[in-house]
Amino acid sequence: MDSKKKINRKISVAPMMDCTDRHDRFFLRLMSKNVMLYTEMVATKSAIHGDRKKILSFSPEEKPLALQVGGSNKEELAEVAKIAEDMGYDEININLGCPSKKVQKNKFGACLIKEPDLVAECINSMVNACKIPVTAKTRIGFDDTEEFDYLNNFIHKMRDAGSKTFILHARKAILTGLSPKQNLNIPKLNYKMVYDVKKENPNLEIIINGGITKVEEINNHLNFCDGVMIGRSIYQNPYSLIEIEKEIFKTKSSPTREQVVEKLLEYADREVKLGTKINHIMRHTVGLYHGQVGSKEWKRYLSDNMMARDSDFQKAKHIMTIVQNNEKAIQANS
Ligand SMILES: Cc1cc2nc3c(=O)[nH]c(=O)nc-3n(C[C@H](O)[C@H](O)[C@H](O)COP(=O)(O)O)c2cc1C
């Protein structure tokens, strides 16, 4: 792999546990060639001792792709960085934003914002272990600490350790008393803090994340930051990637939903032969018709067929009928 090749992080899809697995990423790639993709967070111990093929393998079509890792043991993190490079990942990203109790107990995720020196050591050890970029995704603060100087100092330590790209989720993490879900909504978004970090550090690549849904918002953030990362709104409405391709990357031609499903079913055909369950692929398409005529029918069809335990590939073939009907309905209404 050419480790010097510049990664385009203008738009990226956020790492999301139980969402951005390899099947979802393949699906997203069918709609966007230009966005950067991230895996779900993988704990260092799972990456090192787990079933590597199952946990870390991916299709070449998913690239450019970053592996997101959770951990705070510098030897383990270095080992995972090397594994990521050897497997062909384009970037390794450390999770400094997850506030869940379990993650805190294992001393990784957002609680590490309290320990800038330890994080710097971890990053340095990863940087020394591989040639791919080592990046960090962090909240802008924790509990009562939401101060520019604290965040800026934290970023400087990581910069001095060898990282140049930072994804800033523009809200702090509350480490006690809120569930992970509440931690994605209750702490207030503070985009200005992220803009200020970029202003103060023009040579660093600063990616903004949190609550961004519309192309106009993306364009506005791009006036102040180097890139925008989007999570939930793309998962809920994956076809919005088509608008992002058109408006942000100026891509001329785009596949219809039907063409997307057709290609996904070709992938599913190959995957099912390798033992993948069809629902593990199709579950990510629930939002494909978001906001469209036929959306309800699509969801109903998926839940009746794809989520069933005995789902098999033959049922996937029938999806095409539903897709075609939906496309016809959309055309008739547009
Ligand atoms: C279901 C779910 C799972 C998530 N899992 C991860 C994860 O594995 N690693 C991570 O850094 N952030 C994770 N996040 C946080 C997102 O990456 C992102 O920072 C957050 O959702 C804010 O962006 P959004 O408002 O565009 O969704 C997760 C969020 C959701 C909703």
PDBQT file of the ligand as one rigid body, heavy atoms in Angstrom, charges set to zero:
ROOT
HETATM    1  C1  LIG A 401     -25.129   3.387  17.332  1.00  0.00    +0.000 C 
HETATM    2  C2  LIG A 401     -23.893   4.226  17.523  1.00  0.00    +0.000 A 
HETATM    3  C3  LIG A 401     -22.680   3.602  17.712  1.00  0.00    +0.000 A 
HETATM    4  C4  LIG A 401     -21.501   4.368  17.855  1.00  0.00    +0.000 A 
HETATM    5  N1  LIG A 401     -20.305   3.718  17.951  1.00  0.00    +0.000 NA
HETATM    6  C5  LIG A 401     -19.157   4.453  17.937  1.00  0.00    +0.000 A 
HETATM    7  C6  LIG A 401     -17.880   3.829  17.864  1.00  0.00    +0.000 A 
HETATM    8  O1  LIG A 401     -17.753   2.598  17.776  1.00  0.00    +0.000 OA
HETATM    9  N2  LIG A 401     -16.787   4.641  17.877  1.00  0.00    +0.000 N 
HETATM   10  C7  LIG A 401     -16.883   6.011  17.939  1.00  0.00    +0.000 A 
HETATM   11  O2  LIG A 401     -15.862   6.712  17.935  1.00  0.00    +0.000 OA
HETATM   12  N3  LIG A 401     -18.074   6.614  18.008  1.00  0.00    +0.000 NA
HETATM   13  C8  LIG A 401     -19.197   5.880  17.981  1.00  0.00    +0.000 A 
HETATM   14  N4  LIG A 401     -20.409   6.506  17.946  1.00  0.00    +0.000 N 
HETATM   15  C9  LIG A 401     -20.447   7.980  17.890  1.00  0.00    +0.000 C 
HETATM   16  C10 LIG A 401     -20.421   8.435  16.423  1.00  0.00    +0.000 C 
HETATM   17  O3  LIG A 401     -19.228   8.055  15.773  1.00  0.00    +0.000 OA
HETATM   18  C11 LIG A 401     -20.572   9.955  16.305  1.00  0.00    +0.000 C 
HETATM   19  O4  LIG A 401     -19.491  10.563  16.953  1.00  0.00    +0.000 OA
HETATM   20  C12 LIG A 401     -21.863  10.449  16.948  1.00  0.00    +0.000 C 
HETATM   21  O5  LIG A 401     -22.965   9.658  16.557  1.00  0.00    +0.000 OA
HETATM   22  C13 LIG A 401     -22.125  11.919  16.583  1.00  0.00    +0.000 C 
HETATM   23  O6  LIG A 401     -22.277  12.068  15.196  1.00  0.00    +0.000 OA
HETATM   24  P1  LIG A 401     -23.737  12.172  14.495  1.00  0.00    +0.000 P 
HETATM   25  O7  LIG A 401     -24.487  13.235  15.252  1.00  0.00    +0.000 OA
HETATM   26  O8  LIG A 401     -23.446  12.568  13.081  1.00  0.00    +0.000 OA
HETATM   27  O9  LIG A 401     -24.379  10.836  14.635  1.00  0.00    +0.000 OA
HETATM   28  C14 LIG A 401     -21.576   5.773  17.835  1.00  0.00    +0.000 A 
HETATM   29  C15 LIG A 401     -22.822   6.389  17.662  1.00  0.00    +0.000 A 
HETATM   30  C16 LIG A 401     -23.972   5.629  17.497  1.00  0.00    +0.000 A 
HETATM   31  C17 LIG A 401     -25.293   6.321  17.273  1.00  0.00    +0.000 C 
ENDROOT
TORSDOF 0
